[in-house]
């Protein structure tokens, strides 16, 4: 009898191995550097180029600034701009979103700072991008230098090298900017004479200085409010809208926003008089800076008359603080007006650029939607007639909105800063004219006061849409409806991708923050993040 061993299992043959491929996202830092280098190079052919002279003509390659050369430059501008936006998106996904999910003190801040510095470095050598306003600044300075009044006369009264570069739309238009703007522009033109290139270089330096101050102030403001400095810097300063238009376009918002940011930072640290004076200086540059002053009044009331001291003392503190704010802001503007030898004529010219029409302004958007419907029933109705009526109505809504934002900004320091951002947003939505660089006043504050995730997403999506709205020469795509639809869809999808996996209730929000702060009504921050501790 034989015993057979159990059959051993047959050896298994290995099947074909399948490789798993994964898409490796590029690092945001080099993507942004390459994008900025491209923008710098093509700015001389696809940007807001000179009409006479310039860098390319000096190199005997001026043909790159017109014809096929310019077309290639404009295509490359779009490639560079979309690449810069892509770098910002990657930074949000790779640095900011992880920091929001697992927050650490100043986590991600160093990375965002390094990226921001690397991205703007090539733009220091770029020609004007997305706007010709810097040429108007130089022209206005030359007018003051040569004895003309930009508040009553257009640029055409003073022919010269600067006038040749001013957009035809503005050659017979007065300036709405304050005396500090004209004083600065006069100083620049006295320094450079009629040298357009040298004037651009000086204005670039001024813009970069203002931008650096914004970086300084916003990160510290976020710390003081218990916010995330990395988020504040990414959302508000590294934002492509801010980088393109303050560094590339050299708009005077760079200095105005810097002064307001410093003023708010001083006020948060209870240096109210310094804060109001800085805001007053900013008003002397551009009138919209005034929207920040009423919220400093709330901060003063919180400091001098906390809730437990009673309504009577709060009302008294409000009246005194309001008077002090009014006097200090007005005095700052008056001193600059006197020192510069300027006048108050700018107050009557604030709406002087109402000839600009684009749907970023609420009244214009409403007119664009309504006029085709109205003309079906009333063919003789004109676009300008409807637009003029809507602009007048919109001013009423702006006033109501500003009062509402101011009222909602009471009760805590964080609410005051959030209210300031809200007031600017209301102003720009209902203003007769709104341009992308105006939003620097809103964007720079949005990440400082611990906003809820929904607000962060809205700000991100709107920034993506506006960031790619303007071409290198200053024209916009906002009436290209297929472009608009595509960009809205892309902005929504990319925003969702950046913040994927984050809980919707991320961030305490203002309501919860106020609830936790009831025992300490003067400042709504925990001691570790209060101005005194920072």
MIDOTI-395915 format. One record per residue (C-alpha): x, y, z; residue number from 1. Coordinates in pm, 1 decimal. Example, Ala and Ser with C-alpha at 12.3 -4.5 7.8 and 13.67 -1.06 7.14 Angstrom:
BEGIN
((1230.0; -450.0; 780.0); 1)
((1367.0; -106.0; 714.0); 2)
! end
This chain:
BEGIN
((0.0; 0.0; 0.0); 1)
((148.7; 316.2; -107.1); 2)
((86.2; 651.0; 42.5); 3)
((77.6; 943.5; -191.3); 4)
((161.1; 1288.6; -68.5); 5)
((-93.3; 1560.4; -119.4); 6)
((-45.8; 1749.5; -437.6); 7)
((139.5; 2069.9; -383.2); 8)
((-20.5; 2380.1; -524.3); 9)
((98.5; 2473.6; -867.6); 10)
((331.4; 2770.4; -867.9); 11)
((154.9; 3091.8; -962.7); 12)
((300.2; 3276.0; -1252.6); 13)
((331.3; 3646.2; -1211.2); 14)
((100.9; 3837.1; -1437.6); 15)
((200.9; 4143.2; -1634.0); 16)
((299.1; 4432.6; -1409.2); 17)
((115.8; 4759.8; -1458.2); 18)
((300.9; 5078.1; -1382.7); 19)
((108.2; 5342.3; -1195.8); 20)
((168.1; 5690.1; -1328.9); 21)
((90.3; 5999.8; -1128.1); 22)
((91.6; 6358.8; -1241.7); 23)
((354.6; 6555.5; -1055.8); 24)
((249.6; 6916.5; -1020.6); 25)
((526.2; 7169.9; -1079.8); 26)
((645.5; 7381.5; -791.2); 27)
((485.7; 7725.1; -778.7); 28)
((815.2; 7910.1; -731.1); 29)
((983.9; 7834.3; -1067.7); 30)
((654.7; 7858.9; -1256.7); 31)
((606.9; 8213.3; -1129.3); 32)
((967.0; 8308.7; -1202.9); 33)
((940.5; 8189.4; -1563.6); 34)
((606.3; 8369.0; -1600.2); 35)
((748.9; 8697.9; -1473.0); 36)
((1053.2; 8670.7; -1698.4); 37)
((823.7; 8621.1; -1997.4); 38)
((612.1; 8920.5; -1895.6); 39)
((923.8; 9131.4; -1849.6); 40)
((1059.6; 9044.9; -2194.7); 41)
((734.1; 9087.8; -2385.7); 42)
((637.8; 9408.0; -2201.5); 43)
((845.5; 9600.5; -2456.6); 44)
((644.9; 9464.4; -2750.4); 45)
((315.0; 9336.2; -2609.8); 46)
((269.4; 9576.9; -2319.8); 47)
((171.1; 9943.9; -2291.6); 48)
((451.8; 10035.3; -2529.4); 49)
((593.5; 10376.1; -2614.3); 50)
((455.9; 10562.3; -2915.2); 51)
((790.8; 10731.3; -2970.9); 52)
((1133.7; 10605.3; -2872.7); 53)
((1182.0; 10336.3; -2614.8); 54)
((1410.2; 10045.2; -2539.0); 55)
((1350.6; 9853.6; -2862.3); 56)
((1417.6; 10155.0; -3082.6); 57)
((1739.9; 10219.6; -2892.9); 58)
((1847.4; 9865.8; -2988.4); 59)
((1733.6; 9917.6; -3350.2); 60)
((1471.5; 9643.4; -3317.9); 61)
((1170.4; 9870.4; -3295.0); 62)
((987.5; 9651.5; -3548.9); 63)
((907.2; 9416.1; -3259.1); 64)
((671.3; 9679.3; -3117.4); 65)
((431.7; 9682.2; -3413.7); 66)
((288.6; 9453.6; -3679.0); 67)
((369.6; 9085.8; -3648.9); 68)
((625.9; 9153.4; -3377.1); 69)
((363.1; 9315.0; -3157.5); 70)
((115.3; 9036.4; -3225.2); 71)
((369.6; 8778.0; -3113.8); 72)
((443.2; 8988.0; -2806.0); 73)
((75.4; 9009.8; -2714.6); 74)
((30.9; 8633.1; -2750.9); 75)
((333.6; 8575.7; -2529.0); 76)
((192.1; 8826.2; -2280.3); 77)
((-115.7; 8608.7; -2239.4); 78)
((102.9; 8301.5; -2197.7); 79)
((306.1; 8479.9; -1930.3); 80)
((-2.3; 8612.2; -1752.1); 81)
((-176.5; 8275.4; -1743.8); 82)
((147.2; 8120.8; -1618.5); 83)
((166.7; 8377.8; -1337.4); 84)
((-192.7; 8300.4; -1242.2); 85)
((-108.8; 7928.5; -1252.8); 86)
((182.1; 7988.0; -1014.6); 87)
((-52.6; 8166.2; -773.6); 88)
((-298.1; 7877.4; -793.4); 89)
((-20.0; 7626.1; -725.8); 90)
((99.7; 7831.2; -427.8); 91)
((-251.2; 7823.3; -286.7); 92)
((-277.2; 7448.2; -333.0); 93)
((76.3; 7361.5; -217.0); 94)
((131.8; 7609.8; 66.2); 95)
((-181.7; 7791.3; 179.6); 96)
((-437.7; 7508.8; 177.4); 97)
((-218.9; 7275.1; 389.4); 98)
((-156.5; 7560.6; 632.1); 99)
((-530.1; 7623.4; 663.7); 100)
((-593.7; 7253.3; 722.2); 101)
((-318.8; 7210.1; 982.6); 102)
((-230.3; 7560.8; 1101.1); 103)
((103.9; 7636.7; 1260.5); 104)
((236.0; 7977.0; 1374.0); 105)
((351.3; 8163.4; 1062.0); 106)
((335.5; 7835.1; 870.1); 107)
((388.7; 7888.7; 498.2); 108)
((472.6; 8256.7; 542.5); 109)
((839.0; 8218.5; 451.8); 110)
((750.9; 8022.0; 137.5); 111)
((496.2; 8279.2; 19.6); 112)
((738.3; 8563.6; 88.9); 113)
((1011.6; 8390.9; -108.3); 114)
((776.7; 8323.3; -397.7); 115)
((648.0; 8679.5; -400.4); 116)
((998.3; 8828.2; -403.3); 117)
((1107.9; 8594.7; -682.6); 118)
((797.8; 8663.6; -890.2); 119)
((820.4; 9042.1; -879.1); 120)
((1199.1; 9062.2; -929.9); 121)
((1183.5; 9027.1; -1312.6); 122)
((896.5; 9276.0; -1328.2); 123)
((1124.7; 9544.1; -1184.2); 124)
((1279.7; 9565.6; -1531.2); 125)
((954.3; 9551.8; -1727.1); 126)
((794.7; 9827.8; -1930.0); 127)
((441.9; 9935.9; -1827.3); 128)
((192.7; 9649.7; -1839.7); 129)
((-186.8; 9649.1; -1874.1); 130)
((-221.2; 10028.2; -1847.1); 131)
((-81.7; 10355.5; -1983.3); 132)
((-159.8; 10548.0; -1664.6); 133)
((204.9; 10598.7; -1570.5); 134)
((246.5; 10815.3; -1880.4); 135)
((-44.2; 11029.7; -1758.4); 136)
((121.9; 11059.5; -1417.0); 137)
((437.0; 11192.9; -1581.4); 138)
((233.2; 11426.2; -1799.7); 139)
((49.0; 11569.8; -1499.6); 140)
((376.4; 11623.3; -1317.4); 141)
((518.0; 11805.3; -1617.9); 142)
((209.3; 12025.6; -1629.4); 143)
((256.7; 12134.1; -1267.4); 144)
((628.6; 12181.4; -1325.9); 145)
((560.3; 12399.8; -1628.9); 146)
((293.4; 12613.2; -1461.9); 147)
((-29.5; 12447.5; -1575.7); 148)
((-318.3; 12331.5; -1356.7); 149)
((-421.0; 11966.0; -1414.1); 150)
((-744.3; 12032.0; -1224.2); 151)
((-870.2; 12277.5; -1486.9); 152)
((-667.1; 12191.4; -1798.3); 153)
((-606.8; 11877.1; -1999.4); 154)
((-267.8; 11737.6; -2094.4); 155)
((-294.1; 11878.0; -2447.8); 156)
((-207.6; 12229.0; -2322.6); 157)
((153.6; 12120.1; -2266.1); 158)
((289.0; 11942.2; -2576.6); 159)
((607.0; 11742.6; -2534.2); 160)
((750.0; 11390.7; -2505.8); 161)
((510.6; 11292.9; -2226.9); 162)
((199.6; 11400.2; -2418.0); 163)
((289.8; 11167.9; -2704.8); 164)
((259.3; 10871.8; -2468.9); 165)
((-69.1; 10970.8; -2302.7); 166)
((-374.8; 10778.8; -2417.7); 167)
((-588.9; 10985.8; -2653.0); 168)
((-882.1; 10938.0; -2415.7); 169)
((-707.9; 11141.3; -2145.7); 170)
((-539.8; 11420.7; -2341.7); 171)
((-821.0; 11666.0; -2271.5); 172)
((-927.1; 11533.0; -1931.8); 173)
((-851.3; 11683.1; -1592.2); 174)
((-707.5; 11470.9; -1311.8); 175)
((-912.3; 11342.9; -1016.1); 176)
((-607.1; 11271.9; -800.3); 177)
((-514.0; 11467.0; -489.7); 178)
((-232.1; 11714.2; -422.5); 179)
((11.8; 11446.6; -303.3); 180)
((-15.2; 11275.8; -641.2); 181)
((66.3; 11597.3; -826.5); 182)
((343.5; 11684.6; -582.5); 183)
((503.5; 11344.7; -635.2); 184)
((464.6; 11362.5; -1012.6); 185)
((610.9; 11712.6; -1019.8); 186)
((909.3; 11593.3; -818.4); 187)
((965.3; 11304.4; -1057.9); 188)
((956.8; 11526.4; -1365.9); 189)
((1185.5; 11783.6; -1207.1); 190)
((1427.7; 11498.7; -1141.6); 191)
((1414.3; 11336.9; -1487.2); 192)
((1326.2; 11634.0; -1704.7); 193)
((1144.0; 11516.7; -2017.0); 194)
((1307.5; 11172.6; -2019.2); 195)
((1018.5; 10927.5; -2040.9); 196)
((1228.2; 10617.9; -1970.5); 197)
((1385.2; 10771.1; -1660.3); 198)
((1042.3; 10877.9; -1536.7); 199)
((911.6; 10522.2; -1571.7); 200)
((1210.2; 10389.2; -1377.2); 201)
((1145.1; 10633.2; -1091.3); 202)
((776.3; 10545.4; -1082.0); 203)
((866.9; 10178.4; -1081.0); 204)
((1081.1; 10240.7; -772.9); 205)
((794.5; 10427.9; -604.2); 206)
((553.4; 10143.9; -681.1); 207)
((790.8; 9879.2; -549.0); 208)
((846.2; 10079.7; -230.6); 209)
((471.4; 10102.8; -175.1); 210)
((434.9; 9731.9; -248.4); 211)
((703.5; 9646.6; 8.3); 212)
((521.4; 9853.7; 269.9); 213)
((199.8; 9665.3; 192.3); 214)
((379.7; 9333.7; 250.3); 215)
((514.2; 9466.8; 580.4); 216)
((181.0; 9600.2; 703.1); 217)
((-52.2; 9322.4; 591.2); 218)
((141.7; 9036.5; 750.1); 219)
((156.4; 9224.8; 1079.9); 220)
((-207.3; 9322.0; 1059.1); 221)
((-301.7; 8956.1; 1012.6); 222)
((-97.9; 8858.4; 1318.8); 223)
((-257.7; 9132.9; 1526.4); 224)
((-605.7; 9015.3; 1430.3); 225)
((-534.1; 8649.5; 1498.5); 226)
((-538.5; 8569.1; 1128.3); 227)
((-301.8; 8366.8; 913.7); 228)
((-18.4; 8581.0; 769.6); 229)
((50.2; 8330.8; 490.0); 230)
((-313.3; 8342.7; 378.9); 231)
((-319.6; 8722.3; 401.3); 232)
((-2.3; 8754.7; 194.7); 233)
((-109.1; 8499.6; -66.5); 234)
((-469.7; 8617.0; -101.3); 235)
((-406.7; 8989.8; -82.2); 236)
((-54.7; 9072.1; -200.0); 237)
((80.6; 8783.8; -410.7); 238)
((-257.1; 8797.0; -585.4); 239)
((-204.7; 8832.3; -965.0); 240)
((-440.2; 9131.6; -974.2); 241)
((-221.9; 9316.1; -724.1); 242)
((113.2; 9207.8; -868.7); 243)
((19.7; 9284.3; -1228.9); 244)
((-135.8; 9623.6; -1169.8); 245)
((69.6; 9764.8; -881.9); 246)
((411.1; 9641.4; -998.4); 247)
((349.3; 9595.2; -1371.1); 248)
((109.8; 9887.8; -1413.5); 249)
((274.2; 10115.2; -1153.2); 250)
((-58.1; 10257.0; -1036.8); 251)
((-65.5; 10505.0; -752.0); 252)
((-280.0; 10256.4; -557.7); 253)
((51.3; 10105.0; -451.9); 254)
((132.3; 10405.8; -234.0); 255)
((-227.8; 10476.0; -133.9); 256)
((-290.8; 10118.7; -16.0); 257)
((46.1; 10118.0; 161.9); 258)
((-45.3; 10430.1; 359.1); 259)
((-392.7; 10300.8; 448.0); 260)
((-250.4; 9962.4; 551.8); 261)
((2.1; 10131.1; 779.4); 262)
((-271.7; 10353.5; 918.2); 263)
((-495.7; 10058.9; 1000.5); 264)
((-204.0; 9871.4; 1155.5); 265)
((-128.9; 10172.2; 1376.2); 266)
((-495.4; 10198.2; 1476.1); 267)
((-513.6; 9828.8; 1566.2); 268)
((-217.7; 9891.2; 1796.3); 269)
((-413.1; 10185.4; 1948.1); 270)
((-194.7; 10451.7; 1786.0); 271)
((-504.9; 10617.9; 1653.0); 272)
((-363.1; 10961.1; 1576.7); 273)
((-78.7; 10816.3; 1370.8); 274)
((-327.1; 10595.2; 1190.6); 275)
((-559.8; 10882.5; 1105.1); 276)
((-274.0; 11102.2; 985.9); 277)
((-149.0; 10824.3; 756.8); 278)
((-499.2; 10775.7; 618.4); 279)
((-522.6; 11152.2; 568.9); 280)
((-197.1; 11148.6; 372.8); 281)
((-342.2; 10866.2; 161.2); 282)
((-655.1; 11074.7; 96.9); 283)
((-428.2; 11350.8; -32.1); 284)
((-310.4; 11099.0; -290.6); 285)
((-645.2; 10942.4; -381.6); 286)
((-984.0; 11021.7; -231.4); 287)
((-1098.9; 10659.8; -189.2); 288)
((-862.9; 10622.1; 106.7); 289)
((-1122.6; 10810.6; 312.9); 290)
((-1339.2; 10498.3; 341.8); 291)
((-1101.8; 10358.1; 604.8); 292)
((-1130.4; 10652.7; 845.5); 293)
((-1481.9; 10584.6; 987.5); 294)
((-1373.6; 10236.9; 1093.7); 295)
((-1085.0; 10381.2; 1291.7); 296)
((-1351.4; 10576.3; 1478.8); 297)
((-1508.3; 10245.4; 1585.9); 298)
((-1169.0; 10127.1; 1710.1); 299)
((-1132.4; 10445.7; 1913.8); 300)
((-1477.6; 10396.3; 2066.8); 301)
((-1393.0; 10035.8; 2157.5); 302)
((-1077.7; 10153.3; 2329.4); 303)
((-1214.6; 10455.3; 2516.1); 304)
((-1565.4; 10330.2; 2597.6); 305)
((-1608.5; 9951.4; 2618.7); 306)
((-1963.1; 9818.2; 2632.3); 307)
((-1971.9; 9782.7; 3008.7); 308)
((-1923.1; 10157.9; 3055.4); 309)
((-2272.1; 10231.2; 2932.8); 310)
((-2439.3; 10381.3; 2628.9); 311)
((-2390.0; 10744.2; 2733.4); 312)
((-2013.4; 10713.3; 2752.5); 313)
((-2006.7; 10524.2; 2423.9); 314)
((-2203.3; 10799.2; 2250.9); 315)
((-1971.6; 11063.0; 2396.6); 316)
((-1665.9; 10865.1; 2288.1); 317)
((-1815.4; 10826.4; 1941.2); 318)
((-1879.5; 11199.3; 1900.4); 319)
((-1534.1; 11298.5; 2023.0); 320)
((-1361.4; 11027.6; 1818.7); 321)
((-1553.0; 11129.6; 1507.5); 322)
((-1453.6; 11492.8; 1548.2); 323)
((-1090.3; 11399.4; 1609.2); 324)
((-1086.3; 11174.8; 1302.2); 325)
((-1241.8; 11441.7; 1082.2); 326)
((-1001.2; 11709.8; 1201.5); 327)
((-687.1; 11498.8; 1172.6); 328)
((-767.6; 11365.4; 825.3); 329)
((-869.5; 11709.6; 698.6); 330)
((-563.4; 11869.6; 855.4); 331)
((-333.3; 11616.2; 691.5); 332)
((-482.8; 11688.5; 350.3); 333)
((-471.2; 12064.4; 411.6); 334)
((-104.3; 12059.7; 512.8); 335)
((-7.2; 11863.5; 201.2); 336)
((-219.1; 12090.7; -17.1); 337)
((-47.5; 12397.2; 128.6); 338)
((304.0; 12251.0; 119.4); 339)
((268.3; 12134.3; -240.3); 340)
((130.2; 12466.2; -358.9); 341)
((-168.8; 12283.8; -502.9); 342)
((-539.7; 12359.7; -473.8); 343)
((-862.9; 12189.0; -374.0); 344)
((-971.2; 12162.2; -736.1); 345)
((-940.7; 11783.3; -732.0); 346)
((-1255.6; 11756.3; -519.6); 347)
((-1463.8; 11873.4; -815.2); 348)
((-1286.1; 11637.0; -1055.3); 349)
((-1321.7; 11305.9; -869.0); 350)
((-1573.2; 11177.8; -1125.8); 351)
((-1367.1; 11306.1; -1418.1); 352)
((-1293.1; 10958.7; -1557.1); 353)
((-1659.5; 10861.9; -1598.2); 354)
((-1600.9; 10815.8; -1971.6); 355)
((-1459.9; 10469.0; -1889.5); 356)
((-1714.9; 10196.1; -1956.0); 357)
((-1669.0; 9836.4; -1844.0); 358)
((-1894.3; 9587.2; -1661.6); 359)
((-1678.3; 9579.2; -1349.1); 360)
((-1886.1; 9879.6; -1240.7); 361)
((-2235.7; 9784.8; -1129.1); 362)
((-2422.2; 10059.7; -1319.9); 363)
((-2244.5; 9968.5; -1642.8); 364)
((-2317.6; 9598.8; -1598.3); 365)
((-2683.7; 9678.4; -1532.9); 366)
((-2699.1; 9899.4; -1843.1); 367)
((-2539.8; 9626.0; -2054.7); 368)
((-2808.2; 9381.9; -1941.5); 369)
((-3106.4; 9617.2; -1958.0); 370)
((-3052.9; 9821.3; -2273.4); 371)
((-3117.0; 9535.8; -2521.9); 372)
((-3444.1; 9458.8; -2341.1); 373)
((-3548.6; 9824.1; -2317.5); 374)
((-3478.0; 9890.7; -2685.0); 375)
((-3715.4; 9611.1; -2786.2); 376)
((-4002.1; 9827.0; -2657.7); 377)
((-3836.6; 10168.9; -2692.4); 378)
((-3588.5; 10172.7; -2983.6); 379)
((-3511.1; 10541.8; -2938.5); 380)
((-3370.8; 10485.8; -2588.0); 381)
((-2993.9; 10539.0; -2587.4); 382)
((-2729.3; 10347.7; -2397.4); 383)
((-2576.0; 10665.1; -2252.8); 384)
((-2913.7; 10784.9; -2129.7); 385)
((-2979.1; 10461.3; -1941.9); 386)
((-2622.6; 10448.6; -1811.2); 387)
((-2641.7; 10805.1; -1680.3); 388)
((-2965.6; 10731.0; -1496.0); 389)
((-2829.0; 10407.8; -1348.4); 390)
((-2512.8; 10582.0; -1232.1); 391)
((-2720.9; 10837.0; -1043.8); 392)
((-2932.2; 10565.7; -883.0); 393)
((-2618.9; 10368.8; -801.7); 394)
((-2478.3; 10656.4; -597.9); 395)
((-2776.0; 10624.6; -364.1); 396)
((-2715.2; 10252.3; -323.6); 397)
((-2346.8; 10322.0; -262.8); 398)
((-2429.4; 10561.4; 19.6); 399)
((-2668.7; 10310.0; 176.3); 400)
((-2412.6; 10031.9; 140.0); 401)
((-2132.8; 10237.2; 293.4); 402)
((-2348.6; 10324.0; 594.2); 403)
((-2446.2; 9957.6; 630.3); 404)
((-2083.8; 9840.0; 616.6); 405)
((-1986.3; 10105.9; 868.7); 406)
((-2263.2; 9998.5; 1105.3); 407)
((-2172.0; 9630.5; 1072.2); 408)
((-1809.2; 9719.8; 1142.0); 409)
((-1876.4; 9811.9; 1502.8); 410)
((-1821.0; 9587.4; 1802.7); 411)
((-1471.2; 9449.6; 1749.7); 412)
((-1139.1; 9525.6; 1586.1); 413)
((-1181.6; 9238.2; 1343.2); 414)
((-1522.6; 9364.5; 1240.8); 415)
((-1378.9; 9711.0; 1181.9); 416)
((-1115.9; 9574.7; 942.5); 417)
((-1370.3; 9349.5; 770.8); 418)
((-1601.5; 9648.8; 745.4); 419)
((-1326.2; 9852.9; 582.0); 420)
((-1285.5; 9586.6; 314.4); 421)
((-1663.0; 9571.1; 276.6); 422)
((-1688.4; 9947.8; 236.0); 423)
((-1430.7; 9946.4; -41.0); 424)
((-1614.6; 9663.0; -213.8); 425)
((-1945.2; 9848.8; -193.7); 426)
((-1780.6; 10159.5; -337.3); 427)
((-1631.9; 9971.9; -630.6); 428)
((-1950.8; 9778.7; -710.4); 429)
((-2167.6; 10091.1; -720.9); 430)
((-1909.8; 10338.2; -851.0); 431)
((-1955.2; 10485.8; -1197.4); 432)
((-1614.0; 10350.8; -1298.1); 433)
((-1425.5; 10051.6; -1161.6); 434)
((-1088.0; 9923.5; -1280.9); 435)
((-896.1; 9612.2; -1167.9); 436)
((-632.1; 9793.7; -964.8); 437)
((-901.7; 9954.2; -749.3); 438)
((-951.5; 9612.2; -591.0); 439)
((-607.5; 9626.8; -430.0); 440)
((-776.9; 9815.0; -144.2); 441)
((-1013.9; 9521.8; -88.0); 442)
((-786.1; 9228.2; -161.9); 443)
((-503.4; 9332.1; 68.2); 444)
((-738.2; 9324.1; 368.9); 445)
((-938.5; 9012.3; 287.4); 446)
((-708.8; 8756.1; 445.6); 447)
((-625.0; 8948.9; 760.8); 448)
((-936.7; 8913.9; 976.8); 449)
((-984.2; 8534.2; 974.7); 450)
((-1246.5; 8522.1; 698.5); 451)
((-1463.5; 8211.4; 659.7); 452)
((-1372.6; 7967.3; 383.6); 453)
((-1662.8; 8076.5; 164.9); 454)
((-1534.9; 8434.1; 160.0); 455)
((-1182.7; 8312.5; 83.6); 456)
((-1319.2; 8111.5; -208.5); 457)
((-1521.6; 8402.4; -344.7); 458)
((-1219.2; 8631.6; -324.6); 459)
((-1001.3; 8372.3; -497.0); 460)
((-1249.3; 8310.7; -777.1); 461)
((-1308.2; 8679.9; -843.8); 462)
((-931.4; 8739.4; -844.0); 463)
((-882.6; 8466.2; -1103.8); 464)
((-1148.6; 8623.1; -1326.0); 465)
((-1027.4; 8982.1; -1294.8); 466)
((-660.1; 8883.0; -1305.9); 467)
((-684.9; 8777.6; -1670.9); 468)
((-930.9; 9045.6; -1784.3); 469)
((-683.3; 9301.3; -1921.2); 470)
((-441.2; 9265.2; -2210.1); 471)
((-87.8; 9399.2; -2205.8); 472)
((-179.2; 9725.8; -2377.7); 473)
((-456.6; 9805.7; -2128.7); 474)
((-758.3; 9688.4; -2328.5); 475)
((-993.1; 9439.7; -2166.1); 476)
((-1179.2; 9122.0; -2257.8); 477)
((-1488.5; 9193.5; -2051.3); 478)
((-1717.4; 9230.2; -2353.1); 479)
((-1600.5; 8902.6; -2500.6); 480)
((-1883.8; 8699.7; -2355.0); 481)
((-1740.1; 8360.5; -2451.1); 482)
((-1421.0; 8461.5; -2272.2); 483)
((-1620.7; 8569.8; -1967.7); 484)
((-1817.2; 8245.7; -1951.7); 485)
((-1503.5; 8036.1; -1989.7); 486)
((-1315.9; 8232.5; -1725.1); 487)
((-1604.5; 8214.7; -1476.9); 488)
((-1624.4; 7837.0; -1513.5); 489)
((-1246.0; 7801.2; -1490.8); 490)
((-1227.1; 8030.8; -1187.5); 491)
((-1493.9; 7829.0; -1006.0); 492)
((-1330.9; 7493.8; -1085.4); 493)
((-980.1; 7607.1; -994.1); 494)
((-1098.7; 7763.8; -669.8); 495)
((-1264.4; 7436.7; -571.9); 496)
((-944.1; 7251.5; -657.6); 497)
((-721.9; 7481.7; -450.4); 498)
((-926.0; 7431.1; -134.6); 499)
((-1037.0; 7071.7; -191.8); 500)
((-1057.2; 6872.4; 129.8); 501)
((-1091.7; 7170.5; 361.0); 502)
((-1396.3; 7175.4; 590.0); 503)
((-1657.4; 7430.7; 491.3); 504)
((-1673.1; 7560.0; 849.5); 505)
((-1301.9; 7642.6; 840.9); 506)
((-1223.8; 7956.7; 1039.3); 507)
((-1415.6; 8087.4; 1331.8); 508)
((-1576.0; 8366.2; 1134.9); 509)
((-1668.0; 8703.2; 1280.3); 510)
((-1988.4; 8597.2; 1455.6); 511)
((-1827.6; 8312.8; 1649.2); 512)
((-1524.1; 8526.9; 1720.4); 513)
((-1739.1; 8799.9; 1868.0); 514)
((-1928.2; 8546.0; 2078.3); 515)
((-1604.2; 8416.5; 2226.5); 516)
((-1488.6; 8771.8; 2288.4); 517)
((-1780.7; 8893.9; 2502.0); 518)
((-1577.1; 8903.9; 2825.8); 519)
((-1324.1; 9133.3; 2652.8); 520)
((-1521.4; 9382.8; 2442.8); 521)
((-1235.5; 9621.0; 2368.0); 522)
((-1035.1; 9373.6; 2161.6); 523)
((-1187.6; 9056.2; 2025.2); 524)
((-856.0; 8873.0; 2000.7); 525)
((-706.5; 8623.7; 2239.0); 526)
((-407.7; 8756.4; 2430.6); 527)
((-158.5; 8565.6; 2216.3); 528)
((-275.9; 8742.0; 1902.3); 529)
((-365.1; 9080.3; 2042.1); 530)
((-189.1; 9394.7; 1922.3); 531)
((-22.5; 9435.2; 2256.9); 532)
((133.1; 9090.5; 2235.4); 533)
((249.0; 9112.4; 1876.5); 534)
! end
